[in-house]
Amino acid sequence: MAKKSLIQREKKRQKLEQKYHLIRQSLKKKIRSKVSPLSLSEKTKMREKLQSLPCNSAPTRLHRRCFL
């Protein structure tokens, strides 16, 4: 069984991931879109916005745990 502090940390990460999910998804979609030709500086600004989001809000930071 995981420590209670690890469980709380994981819950905090889940809340952050849910909070920033739409923002992260829209920024990635704008960066990848081939329909609207963005200049290099605009893409760079969007990447900087994406990097400015909290690290713990990334879905790869989540762990699969049994919370029982």
N, C-alpha and C positions, 0 to 999 in steps of 0.2 A: 504494500500500500504506500502511496506517495505521501510525503510530508504535507501538512496542512498549508505551509507557506508556498509550496510548489503548486498546490491546487488553486490557491488564491491568485497566484501569479498567472496561471493559465486562464482563469476566469477574467482577469483584467485584460489579457491579450485578446480573448474572444470579444469582449465589449469594444475594444479599440478596433478590431478587425471589422465588426459590424458597423461601427460609426464611420469609418473611412472607406468602406467597400465601394460605394457609388462614386466617390471622388476619384479613387484610384482607377476604377474601371473606366470612367469617362476620360481621364487623362491618357490612359493607355490606348483607348480607342482613337483619340484625336492624333496621337503620335503615329499610330500605325496606318491611319486612313490614307489611301492612295488617291481618293476622289478629290479631296481638297488639297491642292499643292501648297504646302506650308514652306515658308522659307526656313533656312537652316537656323536662323536666330530664334524663330518662333518655336521650333521643335526643341531647341536648347532650353528655352524658358520653360516649356512644358515638362521637360525632363528634370529641371531644377525644382519645379513645384512637386513633382512626383518624389524626388529624393528628400524634400523638406518634410514629408509626412513622417510620423513616428515609425521607427523600425518595427516596433511590436505590433503595428497595425497590418503588417504584411501577412498574408495567409500562410506563407511557408514557415512562419515562426510558431504556428500552432502545433501542438502534439496531440495525438489521439490517446486519451487516458480514460480509464474507467473511473467515474466519479462516485461509485458506490462505496 
